[in-house]
Amino acid sequence: MSTFVLIHGAGDTGWSWHRVEAELRARGHAVVAPDLPGDDETATLADYADAVVDAVGDRRDLVVAGHSFGAFTAPLVADRLPADVLVLLAGMVPSPGESPDQWWAGTGYRRAAAEQAERDGGLTGHADPYVSFYHDVPRELAEEALSRERAHPSEAATAAPWPLDAWPDVPTRFVLCSEDRCFPPDFFRRLVPDRLGIVPDEIPGSHCVALSRPEDVADVLVAYATGAAAAGTER
């Protein structure tokens, strides 16, 4: 049995993982999906990591997963806890010393998004969140997700440099969503090998795939956990 530590993205709460959490628990695993500090403009990335570490406690056999902006926090957690594997789901892969505010220009995101929008008729980056984020999420569920939005992350968290000097020494996997209209798949196909030196795995679904396809997300997370456990046994 693994303990899956699920870290939400910008504007979200741990609820955004609730369908994946149910899948994982049904398969016999433990799950920790905390709410990171919201509505606090002084909270930093270190504060977000503290909240996750406190929620995990002394649990072991950890799979740490960060969605979207949660990718800035997940490596900080994996660096502090005995994580077996670190997973980024449509995650904003940070570089040492780069602030989240700098990430957009540093990665070439805006150009990539504009080019994809030209190809798909403006679906990527569309102003309507039901088009750009929740296009494959059941409408009632998408409405509930929007009703739960809050002020997160803070200005302090996005302005300060990402604090690690190097990527944590933890096996890392990346999952991109092939129908993501927030972060174009081709953008991640370039960025992930460049920054992490790995090829991303791909699953169908939107940026909010944890709500639209929880079984698929649970499948890949469990597969990573199983692979990490097997590698540990071989050592």
Secondary structure, DSSP 4 states (H G I P E B T S, - for coil): --EEEEE--TT--GGGGHHHHHHHHHTT-EEE-PPPP-S-TT--HHHHHHHHHHHHTT--SEEEEEEGGGGGTHHHHHHHTTEEEEEEES-----TT--HHHHHHHHTHHHHHHHHHHHHTS-TT-SSHHHHT-TTS-HHHHHHHHHT----S-HHHHHSPP--SS--SS-EEEEEETT-SSS-HHHHHHHHHHHHSSPPEEESS-TTHHHH-HHHHHHHHHHHHHHHHHHHHH-
